[in-house]
Amino acid sequence: MQEEVSLKEASNFMSSWVSSYKEEQKQDKYQSMLDKFSKEDLVKNYEELLYEKFVLEDKLSSLEDENKLLKEENERLKVSLLVSNK
């Protein structure tokens, strides 16, 4: 019975260790990617992406507003059509 528990514990330990190792490798990969760029480049790229995000959000908002107006106009035209058909 003691041997089964030890095998189970060993298996859990190895599983945990492998997961930790894989996570460390992943973090090292990301860090090595970041190390290829200067901090100034990273900040500049981040700021450009942030600006692009705001522009896209603004465009999305405008399109949503336009969509709302078009839906309202469509409803008015439907009502007008119904009234004129009677």
C-alpha positions in Angstrom: 0.0 0.0 0.0 2.8 2.4 0.9 4.5 1.8 -2.5 1.2 2.8 -4.3 1.0 6.0 -2.4 4.7 6.7 -3.2 4.1 6.1 -6.9 1.1 8.3 -6.8 3.0 11.1 -5.0 5.9 10.7 -7.5 3.6 10.9 -10.4 1.9 14.0 -9.0 5.3 15.6 -8.3 6.6 14.9 -11.8 3.4 16.2 -13.4 3.6 19.4 -11.4 7.4 19.7 -12.2 6.8 19.2 -15.9 4.0 21.8 -15.9 6.2 24.3 -14.1 9.1 23.6 -16.5 6.9 24.1 -19.5 5.6 27.4 -18.0 9.2 28.5 -17.4 10.1 27.7 -21.0 7.1 29.7 -22.2 8.1 32.7 -20.1 11.7 32.4 -21.3 10.5 32.4 -24.9 8.5 35.5 -24.3 11.3 37.2 -22.5 13.8 36.4 -25.3 11.3 37.8 -27.8 11.1 41.0 -25.7 14.8 41.2 -25.3 15.2 41.6 -29.1 13.5 45.0 -28.8 14.6 48.1 -27.0 12.3 49.5 -24.4 11.8 52.6 -26.5 10.7 50.4 -29.4 8.3 48.5 -27.2 6.8 51.7 -25.8 6.5 53.2 -29.2 4.8 50.1 -30.6 2.5 49.9 -27.6 1.5 53.6 -28.0 0.9 53.1 -31.7 -1.3 50.1 -31.0 -3.2 52.0 -28.3 -3.8 54.9 -30.7 -5.0 52.5 -33.4 -7.3 50.9 -30.8 -8.9 54.2 -30.0 -9.3 55.1 -33.7 -11.1 51.7 -34.3 -13.3 52.2 -31.2 -14.3 55.6 -32.5 -15.1 54.2 -35.9 -17.1 51.4 -34.3 -19.0 53.9 -32.3 -19.7 56.0 -35.4 -20.9 52.9 -37.3 -23.1 51.8 -34.4 -24.7 55.3 -34.4 -25.2 55.2 -38.1 -26.7 51.7 -37.8 -29.1 53.0 -35.2 -30.2 55.9 -37.4 -30.6 53.6 -40.4 -32.8 51.2 -38.3 -34.9 54.1 -37.2 -35.3 55.3 -40.8 -36.1 51.8 -41.9 -38.9 51.6 -39.3 -40.3 55.0 -40.4 -40.3 53.8 -44.0 -42.1 50.6 -43.0 -44.8 52.5 -41.2 -45.1 54.9 -44.2 -45.4 52.0 -46.6 -48.0 50.4 -44.4 -50.0 53.6 -44.2 -49.7 54.3 -48.0 -50.9 50.7 -48.8 -54.1 51.1 -46.9 
